[in-house]
Amino acid sequence: MKNLEQLRAKDALDAAPTIGSGAEGGDAVEKKVPAQIIANGFIGALAFAIEKGEGYADVFRAVVAHLQNANAMQGINHKDLKGFLDELCGKSSAELRAITEESMAYLGYLRRFVKSAKKKDEKICK
């Protein structure tokens, strides 16, 4: 059986190639999402990602997939971001804190793997 750190790393490694760029080709959305969560809370950052789309939504789709894989989201059934947001709004503050904590731990891995995946793509193109 894998521990949670191994699961986070594997999920992040698998998701890294799916993370796109932000608006107008902006880079490093995977670095901006944790800061948005800290500043605006998980639900606020998710709402921003839904509004902006592009790379931000890709990051949150990866987060949702990880949370479901890690069984960290008891009672959340939606994979689409709007349904996920709706269900989060009905959670207790303790449940939301646990989801936020696991998401932030996962995003630490995702940020590193997306960076290395983008560098690998740059080297191939040259």
C-alpha positions in Angstrom: 0.0 0.0 0.0 1.3 3.4 -0.9 1.5 6.2 1.6 -0.1 9.6 1.0 3.2 11.2 0.0 3.8 8.6 -2.7 0.2 9.1 -3.9 0.6 12.9 -4.1 3.8 12.5 -6.1 2.4 10.0 -8.5 -0.8 12.0 -9.1 1.2 15.1 -9.7 3.6 13.4 -12.1 0.7 12.1 -14.1 -1.1 15.4 -14.1 1.9 17.6 -15.0 1.7 17.3 -18.8 -2.0 18.3 -18.7 -1.4 21.8 -17.1 -1.7 24.6 -19.6 -0.7 28.2 -19.6 -2.7 31.1 -18.3 -4.2 34.0 -20.2 -2.4 35.1 -23.3 0.2 32.4 -22.9 1.0 33.4 -19.3 3.2 31.0 -17.5 3.4 29.4 -14.1 -0.3 29.1 -13.2 0.7 26.1 -11.0 2.7 28.5 -8.9 0.0 31.1 -8.7 -2.8 28.8 -7.4 -1.3 28.1 -3.9 -0.9 31.9 -3.4 -4.5 32.5 -4.5 -5.7 29.8 -2.0 -3.7 31.4 0.8 -5.0 34.9 -0.1 -8.6 34.2 -1.0 -9.4 30.7 0.5 -9.9 27.5 -1.4 -13.4 28.4 -2.6 -12.4 31.9 -3.8 -9.4 30.5 -5.7 -11.6 27.8 -7.3 -14.2 30.5 -8.3 -11.4 32.5 -9.9 -10.2 29.4 -11.8 -13.7 28.7 -13.1 -14.0 32.3 -14.3 -10.6 32.4 -15.9 -10.5 28.9 -17.3 -7.3 28.2 -19.2 -4.4 26.9 -17.0 -6.1 27.7 -13.7 -8.9 25.3 -14.4 -6.4 22.6 -15.4 -4.7 22.9 -12.0 -8.0 22.6 -10.2 -9.0 19.6 -12.3 -5.8 17.9 -11.3 -6.5 18.8 -7.6 -10.0 17.3 -7.8 -8.6 14.1 -9.4 -6.0 13.8 -6.7 -8.5 14.4 -3.9 -10.8 11.7 -5.3 -7.9 9.3 -5.8 -6.7 10.0 -2.2 -10.2 9.6 -0.8 -9.8 13.0 0.8 -13.2 14.2 -0.3 -15.8 12.2 1.5 -19.2 12.9 0.0 -18.1 14.9 -3.0 -19.1 13.3 -6.3 -18.5 15.9 -8.9 -15.5 16.0 -11.1 -16.6 19.1 -13.0 -15.4 22.3 -11.3 -18.8 24.0 -10.9 -20.3 20.9 -9.2 -17.3 20.6 -7.0 -17.6 24.3 -6.0 -21.3 23.8 -5.2 -20.6 20.8 -3.0 -17.7 22.5 -1.2 -20.1 25.3 -0.2 -22.1 22.7 1.8 -19.1 21.4 3.7 -18.2 22.2 7.3 -15.3 24.5 8.0 -13.3 21.5 9.4 -13.9 19.5 6.2 -13.0 22.5 4.0 -9.8 22.9 6.0 -8.8 19.3 5.5 -9.5 19.6 1.7 -7.5 22.8 1.6 -4.6 21.2 3.5 -4.4 18.1 1.3 -4.7 20.3 -1.8 -1.8 22.5 -0.8 0.4 19.5 -0.1 -0.5 18.1 -3.5 0.2 21.4 -5.2 3.7 21.4 -3.8 4.4 18.3 -5.9 2.5 19.5 -8.9 4.4 22.8 -9.1 7.7 21.0 -9.2 6.6 18.4 -11.8 5.0 20.9 -14.1 8.2 23.0 -14.1 10.2 19.9 -15.1 7.7 18.8 -17.7 7.8 22.3 -19.4 11.6 22.3 -19.4 11.5 18.8 -21.0 9.2 20.1 -23.7 11.5 23.1 -24.4 14.5 20.9 -24.8 12.6 18.7 -27.3 11.6 21.6 -29.4 15.1 23.0 -29.8 
